[in-house]
Amino acid sequence: MKCPVCKDVTLLMSERRGVEIDYCPECRGIWLDRGELEKIMEKEDAYIKKEVKEETKHYEEKPRKQKRESFMSEIFEMFGD
């Protein structure tokens, strides 16, 4: 499939935690197929719920030193500069 923006560049596909993401190596645009955004949002919601539960547990024991990145940042880290 060609990039809708660049027109002549073929999109590359990457699978990350069960979600397929098409991206353009030229303009760095990210394209999702039907249902992929919903998958990402569901996984992010589950990740946040898990993080809140762990923070509550750690808060009672001791403060955490370093906050983990979110699921969304893990998904899109490969598209950073």
Secondary structure, 3 states (H helix, E strand, C coil): CECCCCCCCECEEEEECCEEEEECCCCCCEECCCCHHHHHHHHHHHHHHHHHHHHHHHHHHCCCCCCCCCHHHHHHHHHCC
